[in-house]
């Protein structure tokens, strides 16, 4: 999983190899009693936590010891035996990001100009940026009555840009039923040595390879390189940076929507597959109609496929970022879809006109279904700051906001998920260069098509 471009290189969340350990995702057909029966009948299984339960299907995490952990049980990764499926609970470590091609000069100039503004001017610049005109976000009901789940790091609940927009946050990192205490991470200690520290004395951890420039009272320059060191000063909680930026862009695109922050990633960009699954199931069961997933994996996962299929069966649209690889690299969950259209994969275009694909953006099927503005976006950043950010993570946030607008404005009789996703992907303006027929998401044209 992962994430950047500009004057810096950050930690990222993606492209991890599968590291099989002693914990496994166990899925059974039946309720929680059925899963417990499987655990009881296998002496080397110990139930660690439940991720999801229903009368027909239950998913949990078990530790496996002894003979049951031998290769004949876990190879292939998903083996059906005695009525259950078992997959390794893959650990997803944070890895250094590569800096995609991008105009450093433009980004630096914009950051400098914005740094001269006072607090209210920065807020106005954030709310009125050109990217929202590109996607016609002012059209319709602006997301009213729609919940958008953000599966990410935690979100700063004190930022004024998010006042009145957030539902109670939950923590799915290693916790049963996503019952962890998000507030406990606000006192996060100094992060490990791979943390990138920027010159305004704040720490930033990014899930995607995306440029971030912090706007403070003075011009901010971000150090270039994978192991940059910064000036002395306090650090802001790294857990909050990426999640806050993503949530704020969704909220600014669809100001009527409610944001459900779901923490599934640690401050260093790491996670476990089980945490991501728990977050998806929690989002669906909590009434979210849109799930923002600004992360990606290099390989598909049957367990992840099942979770996303469950979301689709409940009429939830999943919006996922593609790689910032300047290639047609296939990544998941963005590449899930096909005839089912159960994931909307998002690439990035310029934020002024929406006509030019970003130099850093992934492109092509099956990963990219639609584009959204993802360059030099102004986003909220922890500590009552704003940041200039570029990357497919943030284009995905804008697309999630558009999905919320369309969800809030569509006819009450329109409940076909395929039609909904087709309206988002097939009605906007095609990207002009390089042209491949893929369009830019547009709230107005999508709603007109549906209604």
Secondary structure, 3 states (H helix, E strand, C coil): CCCCECCCCCEECCCCCCCCCCEEEEEEECCHHHHHHHHHHCCCEEEEEEEEECCCEEEEEEEECHHHHCHHHHCCCCEEECCEEEEECCEECCEECCCECCCHHHHHHHHHHHHCCCHHHHHHHHHCCHHHHHCCCCCCCCCCCCEEEEEECCCCCCCHHHCCCEEEEEECCCCHHHEECHHHHHHCCCCCCCCEECCCCCEECCCCCCEEEEECCCCCCCCCCCCCCCCCCCCCCHHHHHHHHHHHHHHHHCCCCEEEEEECCCCCCCEEHHHHHHHHHHHHHCCCCEEEECCCECCCCHHHHHHHHHHHHCCCEEEEECCCCCCCCCCECCCCCHHHCCEEEEEEECCCCCCEECCCCCCCCCCCCEEEECCCEEEEECCCEEEEEECHHHHHHHHHHHHHHHHHHCCCCCCCHHHHHHHHHHCCCECCECCCCCEECCHHHHHHHHC
